[in-house]
Amino acid sequence: MLAQRIMWIAWPAFLVAAVMEMVVFAFVDPQDLHWFDGQPLSLSRQGIYTLSFFAFWVLAMASSALTTLLSMSPFEVNRCPLPAEGRPDGCPKQGPCN
């Protein structure tokens, strides 16, 4: 189930990052980019494309992960991950898994 959720997050984010990359660099030349202090970036075009793609991918994964988290039911969020017999003493959920 965890692998499936990871793919729910990573795959759409990959597609969105690819589209974002195409849209952004259709209007922006990587060689025209500068740091905040006015210094030009010392990376090649391919380096800028690569780093930008991964930055877009991470941002899109964060968005997808938040959507996945918010779509979880209260039961999924609050359930105890340990079986009843494996819970430590003093655990408030000593009975059957809620």
N, C-alpha and C positions, 0 to 999 in steps of 0.2 A: 504494500500500500504506500510506503514511503517513496519508493522508486517512482510510482505512478504520480504522486503529488509533485515530486521534483520535476518530472517531465511536463506536468501541467504548468509549471512555472518557467522552466528553461526553454521549451520549444516555442511557445508563443513569443517569449521575450527575444529569442533569436530572430524570429521573423520580423518583429517590430524593429529591432536594432538594424537589420539589413535595410529595411525601408527608410529608417531615419538616416542611415549613412548615405543612401542614394539621394535623398531629398536635400540634406545639408550640403553635401559636396557637389550638388548640381549648381548651387549658388555661391559657394565659398571655395576659393582656391587655397589649398593647404599652405602654399608658399607665402601667402599674404597674412598668415596668422602670426601674432606677436604675443609675448608675455605681457603682463600688466605693466611692467616697467619700460615697455617699448622695444625690448630685445626680440629679434626674430627667433622662432623655434629652430633648434639645431637638428631637427629630425628630417629624414627624407619624406617624400610624399607618401610612400608606402608605410612608413613608420607612423605618420600622422593618421592615415586611414586605419591602420591596425589599432592604435591606441584609442582612437575615437570609436571604432566599432565596439571594443570591449567596454568602454565607458557607457555607450548607449545600451549595451547588453545588460550591464550591471544595473543601470537605472530601470530598465524595463523589467528585469527580474525582481527588483525591489517592489515595483508596482504589482506585478503578478503575485508575488508572495503575500503582499498585504491583502489583495483580493481573495486569495486562497484562505488566509487566516480569518478574514471577516466572514467567509462563507461557511466556516465550521459551526456545527451546532453546539449549544451549551454542554451537551453530554460529552462530545469529543474534547472540548476544552477542559472540562472539570473532572473527567474520569481519572481514577487512580491507575497508574501504569503497572503497579505491582499486584500479583494475585493476593487474595486475602491472607493466606498462610505465610506469605513472604514479606508482609509489612512490618516495620519495626515497632517496638513497644512505644506506646504513646501516640501512635498515628491516629488522627481523628476518624479515619475511615477503617476501623477494625472489622466491620461487618463485610457483607458481600460488596463487590466492586460496584460503586455508584457511577 
